[in-house]
Amino acid sequence: MKDEKEKQKHVRLVLVPSPFQGHLNPMIQLAATLKSKGFLITIAQSTKLNSPNSSDHPQFDILPMEDKLSDEDMSSSDKTGLVLLLNENCKAPFQDCLSKLIQLDEIVCIIYDEISYFAQAAAYNLKIPSILFRTTNAITFLVRSSPAFRLRAEGRLPLPDPMSHEPAPEHPILRLKDLPISNFGPIQSFFKLLSNAMNIGSSKAIICNTMTCLEDSSLTQFQKQNQVPIFAIGPLHKRVPVSLSTPCCFLEEDKSCITWLDKQTINSVIYICTGSIVTNSKKDIAEMAWGLANSRQPFLWVFRPGSVHGSKWIEALPEGFVESVGERGCIVKWAPQREVLGHEAVGGFWSHCGWNSILESICEGVPLLCRPGFGDQKVTARFVSEVWRVGLQLDTEMERGEIEKAVKRLMVDEQGKEMRKRAMEFKLKAELEIREGGSSYNALNDLVEFIYSF
C-alpha cells in the first residue's frame, strides 16, 4: 500500500477564483497552501476579466475559460450585474473545460469562490465533490443571512435613510448604515447574487479565511447554521511566503516607497490605501489631503489612477498640496502592502476595510483608521472599532478638521497607543493559530484529510 504522501502527489484540485483582486489573492494563497501539502493544483481563470499572469504562478496549471465578456461589460460600474453575467457566461464553458480535463487526469475536488457559484453547478453535473471558499469574514455571512433578507421582506429596502444609526435587527452592535448591502447596481440584482452565493448546494464543506481569535463566537454560530464542516484556516497570507503566492496586482507595485519608509522613525507613518475599486469625489480627496497635511504626520499614500473618476493620477490632488508636504509624504500608484505593513516605520493604516487588508494589518499589529466603501467593508469596520477595538472609524463626512483629529488620535494620542497594544496582542494570537497545535493549523490538517477522503 502506497504511503499517504505518495498518494497525495496524484491528487488534483481545481480552484475557481472570482476575477477581482480582493478575491483572487486569497484564492492564490489557498492554492499555494494546498500545493505545499502535496496536492496538484489547477486554477481556472477567465480569459478576459483580470486574468492573473500565468508566468507569475508557474507552480500551478492554468485552465483558460471563455467568459464572453465585451469591453462594455468589463467597464460597467454595475459590478453586481457583471458578476451575475460572468456566472451565466462561464457555466457552460467551465463544464466543457472540466469534461476535457477529467479525460486526462482525475479531479478529486473543485474549490470555488462563493461568487463564482457556476463552478458548483458544473461540479454537481460531473459528479465531482466541491467545496465553497468564502473570502469574507464569518460575521458578514451571519449578517447577510438574516437582517438583510429580513429588511427586504419587510419592505424596508432600499433604506429611506442609508446613513441611519438605528440598530440592525439581531445585531445591535451594527447600525442599519453598516449592513452589507451593495450600491453597485439594482437592489434586486444584489439579492439575486446574494442568494446564489449563500447557497452551498451540493458542496461538501466551507473554507473560511478567518481566525478563531477574532471570530470564535461567529464561527460557532456559522457552523450551527450549516450542515457541512467549516474549516477556518486563516490568515492565509501568513501561511506561505510571497515568493510562492505572488499577489495578483492589477497595477505595478512601486517598491521605492520602502526606501522612503527606511528613513522614517518607528511607528510614525500612516499608510493610506483605499483598495482597488473605491473611487472618491475631487472634493473628498481635497479634504483628505489637507487633513493629512495639517496632521503633520508622515504618510505613505497609495493614490491609485482612477481614484477620482476621470483622473489619470495626482493631478486630482488639490493645488499646492504636494509642495506643502514635501518629504513628509510619499505618494505612489500601488504599494507592496504586506511589506509596507510589516515595516517598523508604519504605525497606522487608513483602510477601506477589505477583509484581506484587515487581516494583513492585524497580523502585523498595526491599528486602523476605517473608512469603509461598501458591502462587507462596513460590517468589518464596525467590528474593528467596536468589538476588536484595534481601530477607529471615520464616521462623518470627509472634512479636513475631522480627518486631522482622527489621524492624530490614531498615531499619537493615548487612544491610538491602546489600539496598537491590542493589535499587537492579536498579532501574537494569529501567529499561535498557524503554529503546530493552533486552531488554524489543525483546521488545515483536517481539511487535507477531508479532501483526501473523497
C-alpha angles and dihedrals in degrees: 000000000000121000113260093242090052090053092050091059088070097046110107123198126190114212120198115197129187109247098241123103097240089053100037097056098056090045090053088049090050090049091051091047093052091043088056087056091059102262124137109238130209118181118204110213134181113247099229115019114078095319112189115239107258091210088064091058108041091153090070133064113234123220109198113215125193110234099180092217121157124218088253091054093051095048094048118123088215096092092169091056090046092055091048090050092047091054092049094047097045099047098087098032092051093049089048091051091049092049090056093044096052089056087063102035138009114255111209099185144358117218113194138182112251092244092049090065093147085084092064091056091050092048091051093049092051094042094241118143114246136199125200119228119206115199093188129072127274096248091060090057091050092050093046093048096058124008096041094051091040092056090048092051089051091053093244097126131127087041113242086222110030089189094054117147091202110130114260117245113268092357107068092171085070127066124215088256089060097058113119097244114145123232092196100107138330118342090235091059091048093055092045089055092044093052092050094046094049095048107094091189111181095345115134101217147354126241117203128194094217142100132242091223087067102030111022096132093040091051091050090053091043090054091050090057094051130062095206130074118273119211115199100194102158152164085059095175090064094054099070133030118253089248090067097042105036107196118248100239119176089198127049113259114243104219093182086088089071090061088051091049090052088066095054129088124254116287092354102114127081111208116211123199124149098187137254100292112031116104129193137204119254088244093055091048090052092052091046092049097049092043089056092045093049092049088065089216120137109249141191108206123192099208103183119206103257093029083127112042111257096009125121096207140300095358083088090066116096118271113268096015099109091047093047096055096041114168091354089080134053118193122191136167093234135353138206091254100191091051091046095051090047092054115107092226093064111092102164142020125215100205142176085222101243106168095243091054092048092052092047092050097046091046089058094045093246117147120223143233103206125213104160121202109198147321118006090002089076093053092046093049091054092051092046091055104032108027109025090026095208095127147015129243124235092219102168136073113291103274123159095227093052091045092051091051093046093051091050092048090053099042109033112008125092091251090060092049090054091050090049090052092052091046090054090052090054090047090058092046091051091052090052092050094062096042122092109293094019121126094247092045090052093044091055092050089048090050091052091051090046094053091045090055092066 
